[in-house]
Amino acid sequence: FNLKGRVYALLNYCPHSGAQLCRGPVTGTALPVDDFQYVYGYEGELVRCAWHGWEFKIATGEYLLDPKIRAKSYRVTIENNDDVVVYI
């Protein structure tokens, strides 16, 4: 994933039921607020599992509703100006 010029990699596996995360949209979500408003946030920073809608932060793999649950993330570098290297 390329988020605002920074590159991230997640295992293509949802920790909930094993769906391929690449099948879900890259999106944002409604943020929790205290006064009956809808506030949209994380635009373009989440991947949503296509099977059950679980939302993960692309930068960290963190599941939005429970930070203890994560999609596996990998360190990524750009080398020689255009080679994307994922450290597995």
TITORGU-766412 format. One record per residue: residue in one letter; z, y, x of N, C-alpha, C, O in turn. Coordinates in pm, 1 decimal. Last residue first. Layout:
BEGIN
R, residuo, n_z, n_y, n_x, ca_z, ca_y, ca_x, c_z, c_y, c_x, o_z, o_y, o_x
R, A, Z, Y, X, Z, Y, X, Z, Y, X, Z, Y, X
...
end
This chain:
BEGIN
R, residuo, n_z, n_y, n_x, ca_z, ca_y, ca_x, c_z, c_y, c_x, o_z, o_y, o_x
R, I, 499.8, -1022.5, 1023.8, 556.0, -1124.9, 935.3, 657.8, -1208.3, 1011.2, 716.8, -1300.2, 954.6
R, Y, 382.6, -709.3, 1029.3, 468.9, -798.4, 1107.7, 539.7, -894.2, 1013.8, 626.4, -855.4, 935.5
R, V, 59.3, -596.2, 1003.6, 177.3, -634.3, 924.4, 253.7, -736.9, 1005.3, 198.3, -839.1, 1045.8
R, V, -144.6, -338.3, 1095.0, -77.2, -456.8, 1147.1, 49.4, -477.9, 1064.9, 135.4, -390.2, 1057.1
R, V, -454.7, -197.5, 1058.4, -326.7, -214.6, 991.0, -265.6, -346.1, 1038.9, -326.5, -452.2, 1025.3
R, D, -641.9, 9.1, 1257.2, -602.2, -131.0, 1238.6, -463.5, -136.4, 1175.8, -366.7, -86.2, 1232.7
R, D, -698.2, 274.4, 1315.8, -737.5, 223.0, 1184.1, -701.2, 76.4, 1161.7, -728.5, 24.1, 1053.7
R, N, -590.1, 369.3, 1561.3, -631.9, 465.0, 1459.2, -670.1, 405.3, 1323.7, -674.4, 478.5, 1224.8
R, N, -465.8, 166.7, 1701.8, -604.7, 202.1, 1735.6, -668.8, 286.4, 1625.2, -788.6, 275.0, 1599.5
R, E, -255.4, 77.6, 1425.8, -286.3, 77.0, 1568.8, -434.2, 106.0, 1589.3, -517.3, 73.7, 1504.4
R, I, 6.0, 121.3, 1211.8, -137.4, 147.4, 1226.0, -163.6, 158.5, 1375.9, -101.2, 239.4, 1444.6
R, T, 243.7, -120.8, 1092.6, 202.4, -11.8, 1181.0, 50.7, 3.3, 1173.1, -21.5, -88.2, 1133.5
R, V, 509.3, -240.4, 892.2, 366.1, -218.2, 907.6, 344.1, -104.8, 1006.5, 416.2, -5.0, 1005.1
R, R, 741.7, -486.9, 791.5, 713.7, -369.5, 874.0, 563.5, -361.9, 898.0, 498.2, -463.6, 921.2
R, Y, 765.8, -597.9, 452.2, 733.6, -621.1, 592.1, 709.4, -488.2, 662.8, 663.5, -391.0, 602.8
R, S, 971.3, -725.3, 184.0, 888.6, -621.6, 245.9, 871.8, -652.4, 394.6, 952.7, -723.3, 454.6
R, K, 1013.1, -911.3, -108.7, 1014.8, -913.5, 38.2, 920.4, -807.3, 92.1, 804.4, -799.5, 51.7
R, A, 1170.6, -746.3, -370.3, 1048.5, -813.1, -326.8, 1050.5, -805.7, -174.3, 1086.7, -702.3, -118.0
R, R, 1517.3, -784.4, -446.5, 1407.8, -718.4, -375.3, 1286.7, -808.9, -365.3, 1298.2, -930.9, -353.5
R, I, 1828.9, -710.7, -581.4, 1708.5, -792.1, -594.3, 1593.3, -716.4, -529.7, 1574.2, -597.6, -555.7
R, K, 2012.9, -514.1, -553.2, 2037.5, -636.8, -477.1, 1916.7, -730.9, -482.8, 1903.4, -820.2, -399.2
R, P, 1946.1, -310.4, -730.2, 1905.5, -295.7, -590.3, 1932.8, -418.4, -503.5, 1881.8, -427.0, -391.8
R, D, 1827.0, -341.1, -1033.6, 1932.2, -406.0, -955.4, 1892.3, -404.3, -808.1, 1812.9, -488.0, -765.0
R, L, 1619.3, -194.1, -1140.7, 1739.4, -215.6, -1222.0, 1854.3, -281.5, -1147.8, 1968.0, -277.9, -1194.8
R, L, 1413.5, -182.8, -944.0, 1478.0, -60.9, -994.3, 1608.4, -85.1, -1068.6, 1699.8, -3.0, -1059.7
R, Y, 1412.5, -368.3, -649.6, 1395.8, -374.8, -793.6, 1474.8, -258.8, -854.8, 1591.3, -239.1, -820.6
R, E, 1272.4, -275.8, -337.3, 1389.0, -276.6, -425.4, 1349.3, -279.0, -573.0, 1263.6, -202.0, -616.3
R, G, 1075.6, -245.8, -153.7, 1078.4, -371.6, -226.3, 1190.5, -379.7, -329.4, 1202.2, -479.2, -400.8
R, T, 1038.1, -1.9, -26.2, 1152.8, -84.1, 13.4, 1151.8, -223.9, -47.1, 1220.6, -312.6, 3.4
R, A, 803.0, 119.9, -114.3, 853.0, 152.2, 19.7, 962.7, 57.0, 67.1, 979.1, 36.9, 187.5
R, I, 771.4, 37.3, -379.6, 678.2, -10.8, -277.9, 734.7, 10.9, -137.1, 714.8, -73.4, -49.7
R, K, 1014.5, -72.8, -592.5, 976.5, 37.9, -505.9, 890.0, -17.4, -393.1, 931.1, -107.9, -320.4
R, F, 919.9, -252.5, -883.8, 970.1, -255.4, -747.0, 923.0, -132.2, -671.0, 807.4, -91.4, -682.6
R, E, 985.4, -363.7, -1208.3, 932.1, -255.7, -1125.5, 1001.7, -254.2, -989.0, 1124.5, -254.6, -979.8
R, W, 876.7, -614.7, -1432.5, 976.2, -572.3, -1334.5, 912.5, -471.9, -1239.6, 799.5, -491.3, -1194.9
R, G, 695.1, -711.8, -1621.6, 717.6, -568.3, -1610.7, 825.4, -524.0, -1514.0, 862.5, -406.6, -1513.2
R, H, 618.7, -975.5, -1636.7, 735.5, -933.7, -1714.9, 773.5, -787.2, -1697.0, 874.3, -742.8, -1751.9
R, W, 354.9, -995.0, -1511.6, 407.0, -1093.8, -1606.4, 517.4, -1038.8, -1694.9, 510.9, -1053.8, -1816.9
R, A, 298.1, -792.5, -1332.8, 211.3, -807.4, -1449.7, 268.7, -905.7, -1552.6, 232.8, -898.6, -1670.2
R, C, 534.9, -577.6, -1194.0, 492.6, -716.1, -1210.1, 415.1, -730.4, -1341.1, 460.5, -686.1, -1446.6
R, R, 442.8, -273.7, -1056.9, 502.8, -338.3, -1174.1, 446.7, -479.5, -1186.7, 325.1, -498.6, -1189.6
R, V, 531.1, -76.0, -789.2, 439.6, -179.3, -835.0, 513.4, -253.1, -947.1, 630.2, -289.5, -933.5
R, L, 564.5, 276.7, -735.3, 615.9, 148.7, -784.0, 502.0, 51.5, -806.9, 390.3, 91.4, -839.9
R, E, 458.7, 521.1, -679.5, 549.5, 464.0, -580.1, 605.0, 328.2, -619.9, 684.6, 270.2, -546.1
R, G, 317.5, 666.4, -867.5, 242.5, 603.3, -760.7, 327.2, 534.8, -655.1, 274.9, 494.1, -551.4
R, E, 604.2, 850.2, -944.4, 460.5, 834.8, -970.8, 386.7, 780.0, -848.8, 391.9, 838.4, -740.6
R, Y, 879.8, 870.4, -974.3, 825.7, 768.4, -883.6, 674.9, 748.5, -902.2, 624.1, 639.1, -877.4
R, G, 906.1, 968.1, -1325.4, 926.8, 981.5, -1182.1, 867.8, 865.0, -1105.1, 812.5, 772.1, -1163.9
R, Y, 944.6, 1146.4, -1623.9, 864.3, 1051.3, -1549.7, 884.6, 1075.5, -1400.8, 880.8, 1189.6, -1354.9
R, V, 1179.7, 1166.8, -1868.9, 1141.1, 1226.1, -1742.1, 1069.2, 1118.4, -1662.3, 1125.1, 1011.9, -1635.9
R, Y, 1260.4, 1236.1, -2187.6, 1184.5, 1141.0, -2107.8, 1137.2, 1214.3, -1983.7, 1063.3, 1312.3, -1992.7
R, Q, 1591.3, 1300.3, -2312.0, 1460.4, 1343.3, -2264.9, 1390.6, 1224.3, -2200.1, 1453.8, 1125.4, -2163.1
R, F, 1862.7, 1272.7, -2384.3, 1756.1, 1232.5, -2476.3, 1618.3, 1288.4, -2440.0, 1538.5, 1319.9, -2528.3
R, D, 2029.6, 1340.7, -2156.0, 2017.1, 1425.5, -2274.3, 1893.1, 1397.3, -2359.3, 1825.5, 1491.0, -2401.8
R, D, 2054.8, 1204.7, -1913.6, 2168.7, 1206.4, -2004.6, 2143.4, 1275.0, -2138.0, 2228.8, 1268.1, -2226.3
R, V, 1810.0, 970.1, -1788.5, 1866.8, 1104.7, -1801.4, 1974.1, 1100.8, -1909.4, 1982.8, 1005.4, -1986.7
R, P, 1620.4, 753.7, -1586.1, 1736.3, 770.1, -1674.7, 1786.3, 914.8, -1671.3, 1802.5, 973.7, -1564.4
R, L, 1261.5, 788.6, -1595.4, 1388.3, 794.1, -1522.8, 1503.8, 808.6, -1620.7, 1487.8, 868.9, -1726.8
R, A, 980.8, 587.6, -1641.0, 1074.1, 681.5, -1703.5, 1207.5, 673.4, -1629.1, 1259.2, 564.7, -1603.5
R, T, 763.0, 553.1, -1351.6, 843.4, 502.9, -1462.4, 926.4, 614.7, -1524.0, 940.2, 722.6, -1466.3
R, G, 446.1, 478.7, -1198.1, 577.3, 541.8, -1196.6, 654.1, 486.0, -1314.4, 615.9, 383.7, -1371.2
R, T, 235.5, 237.7, -1026.0, 269.6, 330.3, -1132.3, 396.2, 408.0, -1100.4, 446.7, 402.9, -988.3
R, V, 7.5, -11.2, -992.1, 87.5, 82.9, -913.8, 110.6, 200.5, -1006.3, 15.2, 257.1, -1059.6
R, P, 11.1, -308.0, -1201.0, -31.3, -172.2, -1166.7, 62.9, -104.2, -1068.1, 181.8, -135.4, -1061.5
R, G, -29.8, -651.3, -1082.3, 32.9, -545.5, -1161.5, -11.6, -407.8, -1116.9, -65.9, -392.1, -1007.6
R, R, -136.6, -821.7, -900.4, -197.2, -821.0, -1034.1, -140.8, -710.4, -1123.0, -198.0, -679.6, -1227.6
R, C, 21.8, -819.5, -677.2, -104.1, -745.9, -670.3, -175.2, -739.5, -805.1, -266.3, -658.4, -822.0
R, L, 229.5, -994.2, -729.6, 252.0, -851.6, -752.6, 122.6, -771.4, -750.0, 114.0, -666.3, -813.5
R, Q, 203.9, -1290.6, -893.5, 141.8, -1213.9, -786.0, 158.6, -1064.9, -816.9, 108.2, -1015.7, -917.8
R, A, 520.9, -1433.0, -997.5, 388.3, -1375.9, -1024.0, 335.4, -1304.2, -900.7, 412.3, -1262.3, -814.2
R, G, 779.6, -1540.8, -978.0, 675.6, -1584.8, -886.4, 535.7, -1530.7, -911.7, 440.0, -1579.5, -851.4
R, S, 985.9, -1441.3, -1126.3, 919.1, -1562.1, -1175.0, 800.0, -1605.0, -1090.7, 727.2, -1696.7, -1128.8
R, H, 1136.5, -1261.8, -948.0, 1182.9, -1303.5, -1079.9, 1120.8, -1435.5, -1122.5, 1192.4, -1531.3, -1151.7
R, P, 1010.7, -1184.2, -716.3, 1128.4, -1269.9, -703.7, 1182.9, -1317.8, -838.5, 1268.0, -1406.7, -841.7
R, C, 660.4, -1202.8, -695.9, 772.5, -1141.9, -767.6, 893.6, -1234.3, -759.0, 881.7, -1352.6, -791.2
R, Y, 458.7, -1171.4, -423.0, 537.3, -1268.8, -497.9, 653.2, -1196.2, -565.0, 735.4, -1134.5, -497.1
R, N, 331.8, -1085.0, -176.9, 262.8, -1086.5, -305.3, 327.2, -1188.9, -399.3, 261.1, -1280.2, -448.7
R, L, 545.6, -886.0, 11.1, 500.6, -1020.8, -17.1, 443.5, -1022.3, -158.0, 503.3, -965.2, -249.3
R, L, 427.8, -561.4, 97.0, 520.4, -646.9, 23.7, 460.1, -785.7, 13.0, 338.1, -801.0, 6.7
R, A, 396.4, -289.9, 316.6, 350.3, -422.9, 277.3, 462.7, -497.4, 206.9, 577.5, -496.4, 251.4
R, Y, 276.6, 48.3, 362.3, 382.7, -48.3, 334.1, 320.8, -182.0, 295.5, 207.5, -187.6, 247.9
R, V, 209.1, 358.5, 520.2, 160.9, 226.9, 480.0, 277.9, 129.3, 469.0, 366.7, 127.1, 554.2
R, R, 165.3, 699.0, 429.0, 248.7, 596.0, 492.8, 210.4, 461.2, 435.1, 182.4, 449.7, 315.8
R, G, 3.4, 863.2, 273.2, -24.0, 851.8, 415.5, 63.8, 754.4, 491.6, 38.5, 729.4, 609.4
R, K, 106.5, 827.0, 14.6, 109.2, 959.6, 75.5, 93.1, 952.3, 227.3, 159.6, 1024.9, 301.3
R, L, 109.3, 502.1, 57.1, 179.9, 602.5, -22.4, 186.7, 732.0, 55.1, 263.8, 744.8, 150.2
R, N, -72.2, 225.4, 47.8, -72.4, 354.0, 116.6, -9.4, 455.9, 21.8, -67.7, 491.2, -80.7
R, F, 0.0, -117.9, 84.3, 0.0, 0.0, 0.0, 0.0, 123.5, 88.3, 65.4, 125.5, 192.6
end
